[in-house]
Amino acid sequence: MQEIVVTPHLGASTETAQESVAIDTAEQVLSAFADEPVLNALNAPSVEESAFPRIEPYIDIGETAGKIAAQLLDDRITEVEVCYEGDIAQEDVELITASALKGVFQPLEWQVNAVNAPRLADERGIGVTESKTRQTADFQSLVRVTVHDGDTQLSVEGTLFAGEDPRIVRIDSYRVDAVPYGHMMVARNYDEPGVIGRIGSILGDHDINIAAMFNGREDHSGKALTVYNLDDEIPAQVLAELTDDDRIIDVQEITLDD
């Protein structure tokens, strides 16, 4: 080949280029430590820097909804659906979906994070579905995480109140306004007088303080669901005492602390 000169590519070997690469690397390491997006990560969901402030609160919403759903289902998970409604459906939600999977898998005591959660789902044969719709009935934005065990499914929906206040607003068909943190208890019972009082008395007898509670019921079903925020863990004997009451269908403890 005549009149052709071939030289090695040296563009990145200049002093200026090496300095720029070092600065970019340091900035992305700092972003990772600050739980901000690492823009050029090869093995993690990425998001544009300008879009991150809009999706950031929903990363925790997705993870929390996943944690609650997995603990309530309390069975082998075969499929996970993550649905986005309203304004959030316009965004790049890959990082939120990965965080929702992380939340689903953490109660299973897997070594999981937002980077490896999608790969773990694939390796373990767990189907993952993501869907979006601009339509939403009650909220500006909504994230719904649904887990399946092959026979049954359970959904948990979360949103933000007043911009930065995370709430769980629905568990299956029960409308609630629960603040997700710490030790929680979810009780399903027949919608009869005195049941909530009985639950409060049993917890009080064991020095377990109720910090907050949120009640919802299905229309015409005769059943209700209540979410309790508690100051302490619930011993197994207390859970057994609660379910000894025929009016209480089931009681499950939810732990959101890492």
KEVEX-230738 format. One record per residue (C-alpha): x, y, z; residue in one letter; chain. Coordinates in nm, 4 decimals, always signed. Each point is the difference from the previous one (the first is absolute). Layout:
REM KEVEX-230738
@u X&v Y&w Z&residuo A&cadena A $
...
//
This chain:
REM KEVEX-230738
@u +0.0000&v +0.0000&w +0.0000&residuo M&cadena A $
@u +0.1701&v +0.3144&w -0.1199&residuo Q&cadena A $
@u -0.0292&v +0.3522&w +0.1343&residuo E&cadena A $
@u -0.1521&v -0.1176&w +0.3278&residuo I&cadena A $
@u +0.1565&v +0.0663&w +0.3380&residuo V&cadena A $
@u -0.1370&v -0.2003&w +0.2993&residuo V&cadena A $
@u +0.0622&v +0.1325&w +0.3508&residuo T&cadena A $
@u -0.1254&v -0.1176&w +0.3431&residuo P&cadena A $
@u -0.2931&v +0.1902&w +0.1524&residuo H&cadena A $
@u +0.1555&v +0.2297&w +0.2576&residuo L&cadena A $
@u -0.2874&v +0.2399&w +0.0665&residuo G&cadena A $
@u -0.0596&v -0.1250&w +0.3524&residuo A&cadena A $
@u +0.3695&v -0.0018&w +0.0856&residuo S&cadena A $
@u +0.0484&v +0.3737&w +0.0146&residuo T&cadena A $
@u +0.0461&v +0.1700&w +0.3332&residuo E&cadena A $
@u -0.3290&v +0.1902&w -0.0400&residuo T&cadena A $
@u -0.1957&v -0.3136&w -0.0901&residuo A&cadena A $
@u +0.1411&v -0.1976&w +0.2919&residuo Q&cadena A $
@u -0.0893&v +0.2810&w +0.2382&residuo E&cadena A $
@u -0.3570&v +0.0134&w -0.1355&residuo S&cadena A $
@u -0.0413&v -0.3792&w +0.0334&residuo V&cadena A $
@u +0.1264&v +0.0159&w +0.3598&residuo A&cadena A $
@u -0.2487&v +0.2760&w +0.0850&residuo I&cadena A $
@u -0.2909&v -0.1892&w -0.1633&residuo D&cadena A $
@u +0.0923&v -0.3177&w +0.1880&residuo T&cadena A $
@u +0.0226&v +0.1795&w +0.3346&residuo A&cadena A $
@u -0.3327&v +0.1752&w -0.0564&residuo E&cadena A $
@u -0.1752&v -0.3277&w -0.0797&residuo Q&cadena A $
@u +0.1477&v -0.1732&w +0.3048&residuo V&cadena A $
@u -0.1309&v +0.2868&w +0.2133&residuo L&cadena A $
@u -0.3408&v -0.0336&w -0.1690&residuo S&cadena A $
@u -0.0114&v -0.3695&w +0.0856&residuo A&cadena A $
@u +0.0807&v +0.0718&w +0.3669&residuo F&cadena A $
@u -0.2743&v +0.2664&w +0.0028&residuo A&cadena A $
@u -0.2588&v -0.2420&w -0.1508&residuo D&cadena A $
@u -0.0171&v +0.2127&w -0.3122&residuo E&cadena A $
@u +0.0059&v -0.1353&w -0.3566&residuo P&cadena A $
@u +0.3324&v -0.1171&w -0.1363&residuo V&cadena A $
@u -0.0404&v +0.1253&w -0.3541&residuo L&cadena A $
@u +0.2497&v -0.2254&w -0.1781&residuo N&cadena A $
@u -0.0389&v -0.3221&w +0.1976&residuo A&cadena A $
@u +0.0239&v -0.3090&w -0.2195&residuo L&cadena A $
@u -0.1819&v -0.2448&w +0.2290&residuo N&cadena A $
@u -0.2698&v +0.2141&w +0.1649&residuo A&cadena A $
@u -0.3210&v +0.1705&w -0.1095&residuo P&cadena A $
@u +0.0785&v +0.3555&w -0.0989&residuo S&cadena A $
@u -0.2028&v +0.3188&w -0.0209&residuo V&cadena A $
@u +0.0674&v +0.3445&w -0.1356&residuo E&cadena A $
@u +0.1293&v +0.2378&w +0.2641&residuo E&cadena A $
@u -0.2750&v +0.2541&w -0.0721&residuo S&cadena A $
@u -0.2719&v -0.2650&w +0.0457&residuo A&cadena A $
@u +0.1322&v -0.1433&w +0.3272&residuo F&cadena A $
@u -0.1663&v +0.2563&w +0.2331&residuo P&cadena A $
@u -0.3405&v -0.0910&w -0.1488&residuo R&cadena A $
@u +0.0359&v -0.3757&w +0.0541&residuo I&cadena A $
@u +0.2135&v -0.0035&w +0.3160&residuo E&cadena A $
@u -0.2896&v -0.0119&w +0.2533&residuo P&cadena A $
@u -0.1602&v -0.2864&w -0.1899&residuo Y&cadena A $
@u +0.3122&v -0.2140&w +0.0263&residuo I&cadena A $
@u -0.0702&v -0.0456&w +0.3720&residuo D&cadena A $
@u -0.3750&v -0.0333&w -0.0654&residuo I&cadena A $
@u +0.0639&v -0.2877&w -0.2392&residuo G&cadena A $
@u +0.2411&v -0.1750&w +0.2356&residuo E&cadena A $
@u -0.2345&v +0.0403&w +0.2971&residuo T&cadena A $
@u -0.3043&v -0.1255&w -0.1910&residuo A&cadena A $
@u +0.2052&v -0.3002&w -0.1106&residuo G&cadena A $
@u +0.1082&v -0.0793&w +0.3553&residuo K&cadena A $
@u -0.3544&v +0.0189&w +0.1330&residuo I&cadena A $
@u -0.1463&v -0.2063&w -0.2841&residuo A&cadena A $
@u +0.2563&v -0.2793&w +0.0385&residuo A&cadena A $
@u -0.0488&v -0.0233&w +0.3759&residuo Q&cadena A $
@u -0.3789&v -0.0022&w -0.0286&residuo L&cadena A $
@u -0.0022&v -0.2670&w -0.2704&residuo L&cadena A $
@u +0.2425&v -0.2093&w +0.2081&residuo D&cadena A $
@u +0.0454&v -0.2636&w -0.2683&residuo D&cadena A $
@u +0.2204&v -0.0895&w -0.2939&residuo R&cadena A $
@u -0.0130&v +0.2834&w -0.2505&residuo I&cadena A $
@u -0.0349&v -0.0934&w -0.3660&residuo T&cadena A $
@u -0.0750&v +0.3384&w -0.1571&residuo E&cadena A $
@u +0.0308&v +0.3701&w +0.0803&residuo V&cadena A $
@u -0.1973&v +0.2761&w -0.1709&residuo E&cadena A $
@u +0.0871&v +0.3673&w +0.0395&residuo V&cadena A $
@u -0.2570&v +0.2469&w -0.1328&residuo C&cadena A $
@u +0.0396&v +0.3774&w -0.0263&residuo Y&cadena A $
@u -0.2963&v +0.2350&w -0.0206&residuo E&cadena A $
@u -0.0236&v +0.3754&w -0.0519&residuo G&cadena A $
@u +0.2944&v +0.2378&w -0.0408&residuo D&cadena A $
@u +0.2606&v -0.2572&w +0.1027&residuo I&cadena A $
@u -0.0966&v -0.2067&w -0.3051&residuo A&cadena A $
@u +0.1652&v +0.2648&w -0.2206&residuo Q&cadena A $
@u +0.3411&v -0.0605&w +0.1574&residuo E&cadena A $
@u +0.2761&v -0.2529&w -0.0516&residuo D&cadena A $
@u -0.0925&v -0.2399&w +0.2823&residuo V&cadena A $
@u +0.2636&v -0.2723&w -0.0454&residuo E&cadena A $
@u +0.1690&v +0.0948&w +0.3280&residuo L&cadena A $
@u -0.3334&v -0.0014&w +0.1890&residuo I&cadena A $
@u -0.0859&v -0.3454&w -0.1350&residuo T&cadena A $
@u +0.3420&v -0.1317&w +0.1043&residuo A&cadena A $
@u -0.0545&v +0.1457&w +0.3490&residuo S&cadena A $
@u -0.3459&v -0.1609&w +0.0188&residuo A&cadena A $
@u +0.1589&v -0.3362&w -0.0820&residuo L&cadena A $
@u +0.2613&v +0.0639&w +0.2671&residuo K&cadena A $
@u -0.2816&v +0.0597&w +0.2496&residuo G&cadena A $
@u -0.1806&v -0.3194&w -0.1029&residuo V&cadena A $
@u +0.3127&v -0.2134&w +0.0319&residuo F&cadena A $
@u +0.1424&v +0.1435&w +0.3244&residuo Q&cadena A $
@u -0.2485&v -0.1778&w +0.2328&residuo P&cadena A $
@u +0.1079&v -0.3258&w -0.1663&residuo L&cadena A $
@u +0.3485&v +0.0637&w +0.1465&residuo E&cadena A $
@u +0.1651&v +0.0087&w -0.3405&residuo W&cadena A $
@u +0.3169&v +0.2046&w -0.0488&residuo Q&cadena A $
@u -0.1713&v +0.2589&w -0.2142&residuo V&cadena A $
@u +0.0363&v +0.3612&w -0.1101&residuo N&cadena A $
@u -0.1401&v +0.2146&w -0.2787&residuo A&cadena A $
@u +0.2885&v -0.1041&w -0.2265&residuo V&cadena A $
@u -0.0422&v -0.3772&w +0.0210&residuo N&cadena A $
@u -0.3770&v -0.0237&w +0.0690&residuo A&cadena A $
@u -0.1051&v -0.0300&w -0.3681&residuo P&cadena A $
@u +0.2667&v -0.2653&w -0.0590&residuo R&cadena A $
@u -0.1103&v -0.1950&w +0.3093&residuo L&cadena A $
@u -0.3587&v +0.0018&w -0.1260&residuo A&cadena A $
@u +0.1149&v -0.1386&w -0.3354&residuo D&cadena A $
@u +0.2245&v -0.2655&w +0.1551&residuo E&cadena A $
@u -0.2758&v -0.1227&w +0.2323&residuo R&cadena A $
@u -0.2667&v -0.0083&w -0.2672&residuo G&cadena A $
@u -0.2077&v +0.2821&w +0.1460&residuo I&cadena A $
@u -0.1955&v +0.1864&w -0.2641&residuo G&cadena A $
@u +0.0181&v +0.3794&w +0.0119&residuo V&cadena A $
@u -0.2587&v +0.2206&w -0.1703&residuo T&cadena A $
@u +0.0093&v +0.3790&w -0.0180&residuo E&cadena A $
@u -0.2967&v +0.2058&w -0.1188&residuo S&cadena A $
@u -0.0938&v +0.3668&w -0.0215&residuo K&cadena A $
@u -0.3173&v +0.2025&w -0.0363&residuo T&cadena A $
@u -0.0530&v +0.3732&w +0.0124&residuo R&cadena A $
@u -0.3430&v -0.0552&w +0.1539&residuo Q&cadena A $
@u -0.0383&v -0.0091&w +0.3778&residuo T&cadena A $
@u -0.3167&v +0.0316&w +0.2019&residuo A&cadena A $
@u +0.1089&v +0.1668&w +0.3227&residuo D&cadena A $
@u +0.3660&v +0.1025&w -0.0023&residuo F&cadena A $
@u +0.2395&v +0.2011&w -0.2097&residuo Q&cadena A $
@u +0.2381&v -0.2979&w -0.0109&residuo S&cadena A $
@u -0.0333&v -0.3573&w +0.1239&residuo L&cadena A $
@u +0.2275&v -0.3051&w +0.0166&residuo V&cadena A $
@u -0.1579&v -0.3449&w +0.0354&residuo R&cadena A $
@u +0.2019&v -0.3140&w +0.0753&residuo V&cadena A $
@u -0.1805&v -0.3328&w -0.0454&residuo T&cadena A $
@u +0.1542&v -0.3327&w +0.0978&residuo V&cadena A $
@u -0.1248&v -0.3424&w -0.1115&residuo H&cadena A $
@u +0.0628&v -0.3468&w +0.1396&residuo D&cadena A $
@u -0.1548&v -0.1908&w -0.2899&residuo G&cadena A $
@u -0.3476&v -0.0210&w +0.1529&residuo D&cadena A $
@u -0.0619&v +0.3295&w +0.1767&residuo T&cadena A $
@u +0.1216&v +0.3558&w -0.0276&residuo Q&cadena A $
@u +0.0316&v +0.2992&w +0.2317&residuo L&cadena A $
@u +0.0362&v +0.3680&w -0.0880&residuo S&cadena A $
@u +0.1370&v +0.2957&w +0.1936&residuo V&cadena A $
@u -0.0343&v +0.3569&w -0.1286&residuo E&cadena A $
@u +0.2045&v +0.2993&w +0.1072&residuo G&cadena A $
@u +0.0122&v +0.3709&w -0.0756&residuo T&cadena A $
@u +0.1200&v +0.3328&w +0.1386&residuo L&cadena A $
@u -0.2125&v +0.2419&w +0.1999&residuo F&cadena A $
@u +0.0956&v +0.3686&w -0.0039&residuo A&cadena A $
@u +0.2976&v -0.0731&w -0.2204&residuo G&cadena A $
@u +0.2290&v -0.1824&w +0.2440&residuo E&cadena A $
@u -0.2266&v -0.1985&w +0.2357&residuo D&cadena A $
@u -0.0003&v -0.3712&w -0.0999&residuo P&cadena A $
@u -0.3223&v -0.1926&w +0.0569&residuo R&cadena A $
@u -0.1299&v -0.3483&w -0.0630&residuo I&cadena A $
@u -0.3477&v +0.0698&w -0.1357&residuo V&cadena A $
@u -0.1334&v -0.3437&w -0.0886&residuo R&cadena A $
@u +0.0601&v -0.3625&w +0.0948&residuo I&cadena A $
@u -0.1892&v -0.2199&w -0.2432&residuo D&cadena A $
@u -0.3521&v +0.1441&w -0.0012&residuo S&cadena A $
@u +0.0331&v +0.1784&w +0.3354&residuo Y&cadena A $
@u +0.0489&v +0.3778&w -0.0124&residuo R&cadena A $
@u +0.2357&v +0.1173&w +0.2772&residuo V&cadena A $
@u +0.2238&v +0.3011&w +0.0701&residuo D&cadena A $
@u +0.2870&v -0.1706&w +0.1794&residuo A&cadena A $
@u +0.3347&v +0.1599&w +0.0780&residuo V&cadena A $
@u +0.2644&v -0.2635&w -0.0840&residuo P&cadena A $
@u +0.2773&v -0.0242&w +0.2568&residuo Y&cadena A $
@u +0.1448&v -0.2246&w +0.2700&residuo G&cadena A $
@u -0.2129&v -0.2739&w +0.1520&residuo H&cadena A $
@u -0.3431&v -0.0429&w -0.1538&residuo M&cadena A $
@u -0.2849&v -0.2447&w +0.0455&residuo M&cadena A $
@u -0.2721&v -0.0720&w -0.2539&residuo V&cadena A $
@u -0.3185&v -0.1558&w +0.1387&residuo A&cadena A $
@u -0.2994&v -0.1254&w -0.1964&residuo R&cadena A $
@u -0.3177&v -0.0539&w +0.1963&residuo N&cadena A $
@u -0.3749&v -0.0214&w -0.0266&residuo Y&cadena A $
@u -0.1461&v +0.3478&w +0.0058&residuo D&cadena A $
@u -0.1701&v -0.0214&w +0.3369&residuo E&cadena A $
@u -0.0114&v +0.2300&w +0.3036&residuo P&cadena A $
@u +0.2747&v -0.0498&w +0.2565&residuo G&cadena A $
@u +0.2591&v -0.1739&w -0.2163&residuo V&cadena A $
@u +0.2407&v +0.2939&w -0.0248&residuo I&cadena A $
@u -0.0423&v +0.0597&w +0.3718&residuo G&cadena A $
@u +0.0839&v -0.3640&w +0.0697&residuo R&cadena A $
@u +0.3162&v +0.0231&w -0.2115&residuo I&cadena A $
@u +0.1042&v +0.3164&w +0.1844&residuo G&cadena A $
@u -0.0630&v -0.1646&w +0.3388&residuo S&cadena A $
@u +0.2126&v -0.3041&w -0.0827&residuo I&cadena A $
@u +0.2863&v +0.2149&w -0.1219&residuo L&cadena A $
@u -0.0289&v +0.2233&w +0.3061&residuo G&cadena A $
@u +0.0030&v -0.3009&w +0.2337&residuo D&cadena A $
@u +0.3413&v -0.0858&w -0.1450&residuo H&cadena A $
@u +0.1324&v +0.3581&w +0.0211&residuo D&cadena A $
@u +0.0004&v +0.0464&w -0.3781&residuo I&cadena A $
@u -0.0886&v +0.3590&w -0.0812&residuo N&cadena A $
@u -0.2006&v +0.0915&w -0.3099&residuo I&cadena A $
@u +0.1612&v +0.3058&w -0.1591&residuo A&cadena A $
@u -0.2608&v +0.0309&w -0.2772&residuo A&cadena A $
@u -0.2716&v -0.2032&w -0.1691&residuo M&cadena A $
@u -0.1815&v +0.0133&w -0.3331&residuo F&cadena A $
@u -0.3223&v -0.1884&w -0.0674&residuo N&cadena A $
@u -0.1738&v -0.0937&w -0.3240&residuo G&cadena A $
@u -0.2809&v -0.2339&w -0.0930&residuo R&cadena A $
@u -0.1478&v -0.1673&w -0.3047&residuo E&cadena A $
@u -0.3505&v +0.1133&w -0.0795&residuo D&cadena A $
@u -0.2631&v -0.2641&w +0.0714&residuo H&cadena A $
@u +0.2585&v -0.2703&w +0.0735&residuo S&cadena A $
@u -0.0205&v +0.0160&w +0.3774&residuo G&cadena A $
@u +0.3799&v +0.0099&w +0.0232&residuo K&cadena A $
@u +0.2454&v +0.2733&w +0.0961&residuo A&cadena A $
@u +0.3762&v +0.0513&w -0.0060&residuo L&cadena A $
@u +0.1996&v +0.2122&w +0.2424&residuo T&cadena A $
@u +0.3649&v +0.1036&w -0.0202&residuo V&cadena A $
@u +0.1710&v +0.0729&w +0.3335&residuo Y&cadena A $
@u +0.3304&v +0.1785&w +0.0583&residuo N&cadena A $
@u +0.1518&v -0.1438&w +0.3169&residuo L&cadena A $
@u +0.2885&v +0.1064&w +0.2206&residuo D&cadena A $
@u +0.1233&v -0.3560&w +0.0501&residuo D&cadena A $
@u +0.0154&v -0.3378&w -0.1674&residuo E&cadena A $
@u -0.2897&v -0.2391&w +0.0593&residuo I&cadena A $
@u +0.0901&v -0.3231&w +0.1810&residuo P&cadena A $
@u -0.1357&v -0.3199&w -0.1548&residuo A&cadena A $
@u -0.2227&v -0.0668&w +0.3022&residuo Q&cadena A $
@u -0.1703&v +0.3358&w -0.0480&residuo V&cadena A $
@u -0.0736&v -0.0776&w -0.3646&residuo L&cadena A $
@u -0.1431&v -0.3344&w +0.1088&residuo A&cadena A $
@u -0.2158&v +0.1666&w +0.2650&residuo E&cadena A $
@u -0.1369&v +0.2427&w -0.2565&residuo L&cadena A $
@u -0.0995&v -0.2726&w -0.2449&residuo T&cadena A $
@u -0.1660&v -0.2016&w +0.2784&residuo D&cadena A $
@u -0.2873&v +0.2475&w -0.0315&residuo D&cadena A $
@u -0.2377&v -0.1420&w -0.2619&residuo D&cadena A $
@u -0.0799&v +0.3497&w -0.1251&residuo R&cadena A $
@u +0.3636&v +0.0535&w -0.1048&residuo I&cadena A $
@u +0.0738&v -0.1719&w -0.3311&residuo I&cadena A $
@u +0.3765&v +0.0414&w -0.0063&residuo D&cadena A $
@u +0.2769&v +0.2208&w +0.1347&residuo V&cadena A $
@u +0.3400&v +0.0551&w -0.1609&residuo Q&cadena A $
@u +0.3004&v +0.1914&w +0.1223&residuo E&cadena A $
@u +0.1828&v +0.2201&w -0.2512&residuo I&cadena A $
@u +0.3553&v +0.1202&w +0.0574&residuo T&cadena A $
@u +0.1313&v +0.2873&w -0.2094&residuo L&cadena A $
@u +0.3260&v +0.0632&w +0.1844&residuo D&cadena A $
@u +0.3023&v -0.1255&w -0.1947&residuo D&cadena A $
//
